[in-house]
Amino acid sequence: MRDRVGLAHHFVIGNGTGSADGLVEMSGAWERGVQTPHLFRKGDLPPAISVALVGDLEAAPPTAAQLASLANVISALAARFDVPVDRVLTHREVEGRGTACPGKLDKLALLRAAGLFQKGTARVRVEAAAGRVSVLVADKTVLRFFRPKSASTPPLPVGTWPVCRRDEGGAFGKTVVIAYPGPAEIRTALDAGKLAPDEAKRLSKKLGAGQCPPDDTALGGEIAFHASGTLDEGTACLALDGGDAAALFELATPGTPVEIVP
């Protein structure tokens, strides 16, 4: 590996181009025990250990050998330095929507291979103003996504509602639908005269049957997570990148609570 002193990562994992597929190489920064300029410190994040994979991961996912080596490196570092699962971050999880890195990397599969993913109850938290979506399992944040915004995106409602449906495919790919409006919104709108009694009855009947509420009433509805697209301009749906939408689809099963905060 060239430039062992100046490389802005602690470990590099080869893909067969210039180094063996899956080969883990240490940089001079790791050998000397120093931070490098490429390591990010934002908010409450402490100094990090940086691991890079060779290749264009936007064009193709890492090789099987790279993934196996990366899982081994993460597992070993987590054990040695007591790194919890919520501190294992991808480049984009730290930087936000300013980078596509790490491209086609399946973080859920990686965490499982590294032995860091624990089964437990999932919940989703949406920070509307920041455009950030977090998935927590057993009260540990395992995934962080960033929701693309546009000037035509209406404000999201604030509150907590369960997932009521998942669609495997369709116009927007894998989709997770939230049971909005819920009983509290129905009662408030009915009392305020913003919702007709027959509409309130129809909404309540669907919710009582464990189904998603219809979206053709005065309260609207059909708020969902799905892959980014242009067909839903002007709706309050939460568009995500395709890989992020697929990961959330796997964890956010019917009944999973989704909290939306300002």
Residue pairs with C-beta under 8 A, 6 or more apart in sequence:
1 7
1 12
1 19
1 25
1 27
4 27
4 28
4 31
5 27
5 28
5 29
6 28
7 27
7 28
7 29
7 36
8 29
8 36
8 37
8 38
8 39
8 50
9 27
9 29
9 36
9 38
9 50
9 51
9 52
10 26
10 27
10 29
10 30
10 36
10 49
10 50
10 51
11 24
11 25
11 26
11 27
11 30
11 49
11 50
11 51
11 52
11 73
12 19
12 24
12 25
12 27
12 51
12 52
12 53
12 54
13 22
13 23
13 24
13 25
13 51
13 52
13 53
13 54
13 62
13 66
13 69
13 70
13 73
14 20
14 21
14 22
14 23
14 25
14 54
14 66
15 21
15 53
15 54
15 55
15 62
15 63
15 65
15 66
16 63
17 54
17 55
18 54
19 25
19 54
21 63
21 65
21 66
22 63
22 65
22 66
22 68
22 69
23 69
24 69
24 72
24 73
27 36
29 35
29 36
30 49
35 47
36 50
38 50
39 47
39 48
39 49
39 50
40 48
40 91
40 94
40 95
41 47
41 48
42 94
42 95
45 89
45 94
46 87
48 89
48 94
49 77
49 81
51 70
51 73
51 74
53 62
53 66
53 70
53 102
53 105
54 66
55 62
55 63
55 66
56 103
57 101
57 102
57 103
57 104
57 105
58 100
58 103
58 104
59 103
59 104
60 104
61 103
61 104
61 105
61 106
62 70
62 104
62 105
67 109
67 110
67 113
68 113
70 110
71 110
71 113
71 114
72 114
74 88
74 110
74 114
74 116
75 114
75 115
75 116
77 83
78 84
78 85
78 88
78 114
78 116
84 140
85 111
85 116
85 117
85 118
85 140
85 142
86 140
86 141
86 142
88 111
88 114
88 116
89 144
90 101
90 102
90 105
90 107
91 99
91 101
91 102
92 99
92 100
92 101
92 102
92 146
93 143
93 144
95 101
96 132
96 146
97 131
97 146
97 148
104 243
105 243
106 243
106 247
107 142
107 143
107 247
108 117
108 142
108 143
108 247
108 250
108 251
111 117
111 142
117 137
117 142
118 137
118 138
118 140
119 137
119 138
120 137
120 138
120 139
121 137
121 138
122 135
122 136
122 137
122 251
122 252
122 253
122 256
123 135
123 136
123 256
123 257
123 258
123 259
124 133
124 134
124 135
124 136
124 248
124 252
124 256
124 257
124 258
124 259
125 133
125 134
125 136
125 258
125 259
125 261
126 132
126 133
126 147
126 156
126 238
126 258
126 259
126 260
126 261
127 133
127 134
127 261
127 262
128 155
128 156
128 158
128 260
128 261
128 262
129 262
131 146
131 147
131 148
131 149
132 144
132 145
132 146
132 147
133 144
133 145
133 146
133 147
133 225
133 238
133 240
133 244
133 248
134 141
134 143
134 144
134 145
135 141
135 142
135 143
135 144
135 145
135 247
135 248
135 251
135 252
136 142
137 251
142 251
143 244
143 247
143 248
143 251
145 240
145 241
145 244
145 248
147 238
147 239
147 240
148 228
148 239
148 240
148 241
150 233
152 233
152 234
153 234
153 236
154 234
154 235
154 236
155 236
156 223
156 236
156 238
156 260
157 180
157 181
157 185
157 223
157 236
157 260
158 260
158 261
158 262
159 180
159 182
159 184
159 185
159 259
159 260
160 257
160 258
160 259
160 260
161 178
161 179
161 180
161 182
161 257
161 258
162 178
162 179
162 254
162 255
162 256
162 257
162 258
163 176
163 177
163 178
163 179
163 252
163 253
163 254
163 255
163 256
163 258
164 177
164 178
164 179
164 210
164 211
164 212
164 213
164 254
165 176
165 177
165 211
165 212
165 254
166 174
166 175
166 176
166 177
166 249
166 252
166 253
166 254
167 174
167 175
167 177
168 174
171 229
171 231
172 224
172 226
172 227
172 229
172 231
172 232
172 237
172 239
173 226
173 227
173 242
173 245
173 246
174 226
174 227
174 245
174 246
174 249
175 224
175 225
175 226
175 245
175 249
176 224
176 225
176 226
176 245
176 248
176 249
176 252
177 212
177 222
177 223
177 224
178 223
178 224
178 225
178 258
179 207
179 212
179 213
180 213
180 221
180 223
181 189
181 203
181 213
181 219
181 220
181 221
182 207
182 213
183 204
183 207
185 219
186 195
186 200
186 203
186 204
186 207
186 219
189 195
189 200
189 218
189 219
190 197
190 200
194 218
194 219
195 203
195 217
195 218
195 219
196 218
199 217
199 218
199 219
202 214
202 217
203 213
203 214
203 217
203 219
206 212
206 213
206 214
207 213
212 221
212 222
213 221
214 221
215 221
215 222
220 236
222 235
222 237
223 236
223 237
223 238
224 237
224 238
225 237
225 238
225 240
225 245
225 248
225 249
225 252
226 232
226 237
226 238
226 239
226 240
226 245
227 239
227 240
227 241
227 242
227 245
227 246
228 239
228 240
228 241
228 242
228 245
229 239
232 239
240 248
252 258
